[in-house]
């Protein structure tokens, strides 16, 4: 029987997505077996989350508001790459081939799961396009039913705003998450993006 301190850690890991009882137990025991200095270092990394912000422009997690990307003077201010979550933003940044801005929707349209357009940062995206003189919008979503539904919805509501709307090329296999796509495939999809008619 584990002591209550380890049980509490296991219970906390079980609240995370994709973590089952065995994984939670393994992680908790791994942390408990570390030297005290490493445990303190691990705990302190969570304390920093208290100061975490959400960028008012792109809706990505950040240390500052606006974030480093949105406040950069070297980025292309007229191109916005729209992603569903910060994971996709990080995947595209790892390619080092995109130098524009981002907008994080906070998910993809999925009525079955209760995610309707009003629950995403679509209104904020529309306002950005109008206020920032955006020239191109790159829709970078997973090649899934939800991704396709979100692309169709955005295309329909943004078509009259005078912005060029493109999507990643079909180099990403259907059903593949962007965050798990290798940099070469993602770079190719980004560079060969197609305009939506």
N, C-alpha and C positions, 0 to 999 in steps of 0.2 A: 504494500500500500504506500502510495506516494505521500509525502508531507503536503500540507495545505498550500505552501508557497509554490510548489511545482504544479499542483492541481489547478491553481489560479492561472498559471501561465498556459497550461494546456487548454483551459476554458477560453482564454483570450485568443489563442491561435484558432480555435474552432469557430470563432466568429468571422474569420477571414474567408473569402471565396476560394473554393478549390482545395481547402484544407480539411482532410478527414481526421478521424480519431488517431490513427496510427502515425500520420505525418505530424499532427499536433504534439503527440507524445515524443516523437523523435526530436523535434525542434526544441521542445522544452528541456529535454534531457541534455541536448547539445549545449544549450545556453547555461544550464546549471553546472555543467562540468568544466566550464571555462574558468580561467583565473579571475579573481575578484576585479582586477583592473580592466579586464576585457568585458566583464558584465557591466561595470559602471560605464564604460565606453558605449556599449550597446544601449543601455538605458538613456544616456545623454543624447543619443541620436534621435530618440523620440521626443525629448524635451524641446528640441528645435522646431518641431511641428507646431508648437504654440504660436510661433511668429509667421507661419506660412500664410501667404495671401493668395487671392485669386485676382489675376490681372483684369482690370476693368475693360480692357480693349479686347484681348483674345480669349479670355476665360481660362487660361492655363494657370497651373500652380506657379507661384513665383515667390522670391524673397522680397521683391520690391513691386510697387504698383505705380505706373505700368511696369511690365516685366522688361528684362534685358533685351529681348528680341523686339518688342514694340517700341522701345525707346532708342534703339540703335539708329544712328544716322547713316549707316552703310547698307541698310536693307532696302530692297525695292518696296516702296510704300504704296505702289499702285497694283500689286498682286497679292491676293489673299488665298492661302491654301486652307480649305475648310476640312477639318478632321472631326471624328466623333469624340475622341478622348485624348488626354495628354500622351498616352502610349503611342498613338499613331504619329503625333507631332514629333516625339523623340525619335521614332523610326526614320522619319523623313529627314530630320536634322542630322542623323548619323551618316546619310549619304553625302553630305557636304556639297550637294548639287543644287540646292534650292536656297535662294537668298531673299525671298519675299517675307510677307507677314503671315500670320495664322489666325484662324478662328476656330475655337473648340466648341462644338455643339452641345456636348454633355451626353451624347448617346446617339442612337439611330432610331428612326420612327419604327415602332413595333407595337401596334395596337393590342396584340394578344398579351403582351407584357405590360400594357397600360402606358406605354410611352407614345404619347401623341405629340404633334408639332408644338403645341402650347407649352409642353414641358421641357422643350429644348431652347437653346439660345438662338433661335431663328430670327426673332424680332430684332435682337441686338445686331445680328449679321446684316439685316436689311438696312438698319440705321447707319452702320459703318459704310456700306456701299454708297449710300446717298451722301454721307458727310465727308468721306475721305477721297472722293473722286477715283474710286477703284476702277481699273481697266480690265483686269482679268480675275476670275474666280476659279480656282482649281478645286474640284470636288474629289477628295481622297478618302474614299470609304472602302470598307471590306467588300469583297465581291460576294455578297449574300443577298437574300431576299430583302432584308432590312436596309442594306446599303443601296440597293436598286430603288426601293420605295422612297428613300430619303432623297436620292438624286432626282427622281421624277418630281417629287413635291417641290424641291428647291427650284428646279428648272421652271416649273409652272408659275411660281410666285415671283421669280426674279427676272423673267424673260423681258419685261418691259422697262427694266432699269438701265438699259444701255450698257451693260457689262458683258464682256466675253466670258462665257461659261465653258470650262473644259473639265474633263475627267481623266483620271489616270488611264494609260493604255491598258489593254487587256492582257498584259504579260503576267498578271497575278492570277493564278488559277481560281476558279469559282470555289467559294467556301473557305478560302484562305484568309486569315487575319493579317492585316498590314503589319502589325507589331512583330509577327514571326517571319515576315518575308525578308530574305537576304538583301543586302544593300545593292547588289548588282541588278537584281530583278526590279527592285523598287526604283533605282535610278533610271532604268530603261523605261519603266512605266511612267515616271515623272517627265522624262525628256520627250517621250512620244505620246503625250496626252492628246486627247481628241476634243475638238469643240463640239458642244451639244447643239444640235440644230432644232 
